[in-house]
């Protein structure tokens, strides 16, 4: 459902709602996690109201990303989903055209609702159409407009 990076909070909804979190989490690499008991966390929010505003901003951003993902998975074909994801990674990294995939290709295939073989074929087609260049986990966007057209369904592979 979500992939979190360093310093990103998750599972904070139960603090406000009072129910259990509806999903579980699995670390993709070695990491350090911090757990805050509900009562201590609520006290911290009372002492620092700006913390609540920052949490609302973070949850709002995540909700926005999640709604885009749902739209992408339900309405777009796999090449459009991949193009959207690559543009998302580029934007997340400051709209740079060279970045590393943040997860393994097998995990990316699962995230996009496809299988690794199909993902590999799409990467090959994107490369042959000179939309991207890929070298291991490193992706270079060669034609941002073409990738955006693919993401929006205005073109096909």
C-alpha positions as CSV (number, residue, x, y, z in Angstrom):
1,X,0.0,0.0,0.0
2,X,2.8,2.4,0.9
3,X,6.5,2.5,0.9
4,X,8.0,4.7,3.6
5,X,11.5,6.1,3.7
6,X,13.7,7.3,6.5
7,X,12.0,9.6,9.0
8,X,8.5,9.0,7.7
9,X,5.8,8.2,10.3
10,X,3.2,5.5,9.7
11,X,0.3,3.9,11.5
12,X,-0.6,7.2,13.3
13,X,-4.3,7.0,12.5
14,X,-5.2,4.7,15.5
15,X,-4.0,7.4,17.8
16,X,-6.9,9.6,16.7
17,X,-9.4,7.0,15.7
18,X,-9.0,4.6,18.6
19,X,-9.0,1.4,16.5
20,X,-6.4,-1.0,15.3
21,X,-4.4,-0.2,12.2
22,X,-5.9,-2.0,9.2
23,X,-2.5,-3.1,7.7
24,X,0.8,-4.5,8.8
25,X,4.3,-3.3,7.9
26,X,7.4,-5.1,6.8
27,X,10.9,-3.7,6.7
28,X,12.6,-4.0,3.3
29,X,16.0,-3.4,4.8
30,X,17.6,-3.1,8.2
31,X,16.1,-0.1,10.0
32,X,15.4,1.3,13.4
33,X,11.8,1.9,14.4
34,X,10.4,4.0,17.2
35,X,7.1,3.1,18.9
36,X,5.2,5.7,20.9
37,X,2.5,4.6,23.3
38,X,-0.8,6.3,22.6
39,X,-1.1,8.1,25.9
40,X,2.5,9.5,25.8
41,X,2.0,10.5,22.2
42,X,-1.3,12.3,22.8
43,X,0.4,14.2,25.7
44,X,3.2,15.2,23.4
45,X,0.7,16.6,20.9
46,X,-1.0,18.6,23.7
47,X,2.4,20.0,24.6
48,X,3.4,20.7,21.0
49,X,0.3,21.6,18.8
50,X,2.5,22.2,15.8
51,X,3.3,18.4,15.9
52,X,-0.4,17.8,15.1
53,X,-0.3,20.2,12.2
54,X,2.8,18.5,10.8
55,X,1.1,15.1,11.2
56,X,-2.0,16.3,9.4
57,X,0.1,17.6,6.5
58,X,1.9,14.3,6.3
59,X,-1.3,12.2,6.4
60,X,-2.9,14.5,3.8
61,X,0.0,14.1,1.5
62,X,-0.1,10.3,1.9
63,X,-3.9,10.3,1.3
64,X,-3.3,12.3,-1.9
65,X,-0.6,9.8,-3.1
66,X,-2.9,6.9,-2.2
67,X,-5.8,8.3,-4.2
68,X,-3.5,8.7,-7.2
69,X,-2.3,5.1,-6.8
70,X,-5.8,3.8,-6.7
71,X,-6.7,5.8,-9.8
72,X,-3.6,4.6,-11.5
73,X,-4.1,0.9,-10.6
74,X,-7.8,0.9,-11.6
75,X,-7.8,3.1,-14.7
76,X,-4.4,2.8,-16.3
77,X,-2.6,0.0,-18.2
78,X,0.7,-1.2,-16.7
79,X,2.9,1.1,-18.9
80,X,1.0,4.1,-17.7
81,X,1.3,2.9,-14.1
82,X,5.0,2.6,-14.5
83,X,5.4,5.9,-16.2
84,X,3.4,7.6,-13.4
85,X,5.6,5.9,-10.8
86,X,8.8,7.0,-12.5
87,X,7.5,10.6,-12.7
88,X,6.5,10.4,-9.0
89,X,10.1,9.3,-8.1
90,X,11.6,12.1,-10.2
91,X,9.3,14.6,-8.5
92,X,9.9,13.3,-5.1
93,X,13.7,13.8,-5.7
94,X,13.2,17.4,-6.8
95,X,12.2,16.8,-10.5
96,X,15.6,15.5,-11.4
97,X,15.8,13.2,-14.4
98,X,18.3,10.7,-12.9
99,X,17.5,8.7,-9.8
100,X,17.5,5.2,-8.3
101,X,14.5,3.0,-8.0
102,X,13.6,2.9,-4.3
103,X,12.5,-0.7,-4.3
104,X,13.6,-3.9,-6.1
105,X,12.1,-4.5,-9.5
106,X,10.2,-7.6,-8.3
107,X,8.6,-5.4,-5.5
108,X,7.9,-2.7,-8.0
109,X,6.1,-5.2,-10.2
110,X,3.9,-6.3,-7.3
111,X,3.3,-2.7,-6.3
112,X,2.1,-1.9,-9.9
113,X,-0.1,-5.0,-10.0
114,X,1.9,-6.9,-12.6
115,X,4.6,-9.6,-12.8
116,X,8.4,-9.1,-13.1
117,X,8.5,-10.4,-16.6
118,X,5.9,-7.9,-17.8
119,X,7.7,-5.1,-16.0
120,X,10.9,-6.0,-17.7
121,X,9.3,-6.0,-21.1
122,X,7.9,-2.5,-20.4
123,X,11.2,-1.2,-19.3
124,X,12.7,-2.6,-22.5
125,X,10.0,-0.9,-24.6
126,X,10.5,2.4,-22.8
127,X,14.2,2.2,-23.3
128,X,13.9,1.4,-27.0
129,X,11.5,4.4,-27.5
130,X,14.1,6.5,-25.7
131,X,11.8,7.5,-23.0
132,X,14.2,6.3,-20.3
133,X,17.6,4.7,-19.9
134,X,17.9,2.1,-17.1
135,X,21.1,0.7,-15.6
136,X,20.4,-1.6,-12.7
137,X,18.4,0.5,-10.2
138,X,19.4,3.8,-11.8
139,X,16.8,5.4,-14.1
140,X,17.4,8.4,-16.4
141,X,14.4,10.1,-17.9
142,X,15.3,11.0,-21.5
143,X,11.9,12.2,-22.7
144,X,9.8,13.7,-19.8
145,X,7.0,14.8,-22.2
146,X,6.7,11.3,-23.7
147,X,6.7,9.7,-20.3
148,X,4.0,12.2,-19.1
149,X,1.9,11.4,-22.2
150,X,2.2,7.7,-21.4
151,X,1.3,8.3,-17.8
152,X,-1.8,10.3,-18.8
153,X,-2.9,7.7,-21.4
154,X,-2.3,10.1,-24.3
155,X,0.1,7.6,-25.9
156,X,0.8,3.9,-25.7
157,X,3.9,1.7,-25.9
